Amino acid sequence: MTHSEPTDKRRLYGRRLGRPLNTERQEAMDHLYPRLEVPQSALTQKADISPASLFDTDKTAYWMEIGFGNGEHVAAMMQQNPDYGYLAAEPYINGMAAFMREIRAWDNQNVRVLMDDAIMLVKSLTDDALDGLYVLNPDPWPKSKHHKRRIINPDNLNDFARVLKSGAKLIMATDVDDLAEWMATQAANHPDFEWTATQADDWRVTPSDWIKTRYEQKGEKAGRKQSYLIFERT
Ligand SMILES: C[S@@+](CC[C@H](N)C(=O)[O-])C[C@H]1O[C@@H](n2cnc3c(N)ncnc32)[C@H](O)[C@@H]1O
């Protein structure tokens, strides 16, 4: 299988290859991925692509997950909500291949995937397109000179606010305290988002229906505390 090389300047991440894929993952990439991939023609970055136009049938709600890793969370969500349509972005081919391998035999493949910078897809979506957005354990970029690369930043929050419906959820999580504080501050300072926390320690309490990824479980074992930052689009 060949993948086209990134051409767009935004495509900083595109299709990074780590370990070689095993046979099952390669097969899933060859056969399933092309069926579920968001087409290039939809990456207009012109706010003119409705999520419904990416699926064969209408869905009752549309959610997006940015940086899904191996896709464990989005896969669980797809099973929990078979009537929803999911948009899921992850630039790492190993993560994408693991996810494709996981769902390859499922009847309900209610997801469309992007193996690239999620922001390209966000910028392509119409206003009020999404019922919710997950950003789980984003890269922390610990050095302060790299903080501007953090996915939760004022520019991206403007884009998220545009594509989220009024009342839609922006759900963020991290086990890096400095990043938790950063994300909470950025979102709380944005005029279009309101923190749903009602008590001081709400953000330390695991929501009842939470799906823990392997990444989160590893962090817990290492003694790190997860923060759950749930904001609502006003
Ligand atoms: C620390 S991992 C967490 C993975 C997963 N969300 C979890 O909780 O297990 C962060 C992921 O975000 C992805 N990522 C970083 N920047 C991204 C972007 N602009 N668009 C989509 N994914 C991105 C990375 O490739 C990486 O897999």
The ligand as an ORCA input file, in Angstrom:
! r2SCAN-3c Opt
* xyz 0 1
  C      -0.394     11.259     24.452
  S      -1.236     10.624     23.088
  C      -2.840     10.193     23.782
  C      -3.603      9.215     22.955
  C      -5.045      8.913     23.419
  N      -5.894     10.081     23.333
  C      -5.091      8.344     24.810
  O      -5.564      9.019     25.721
  O      -4.644      7.205     24.984
  C      -1.616     12.096     22.121
  C      -1.998     11.773     20.686
  O      -2.410     12.954     20.013
  C      -2.008     12.845     18.655
  N      -1.990     14.207     18.058
  C      -1.112     15.201     18.329
  N      -1.399     16.304     17.602
  C      -2.504     15.994     16.865
  C      -3.268     16.706     15.913
  N      -2.973     17.964     15.574
  N      -4.310     16.077     15.324
  C      -4.624     14.806     15.673
  N      -3.934     14.083     16.569
  C      -2.883     14.665     17.165
  C      -0.638     12.196     18.749
  O      -0.254     11.563     17.555
  C      -0.846     11.190     19.880
  O      -1.209      9.924     19.428
*
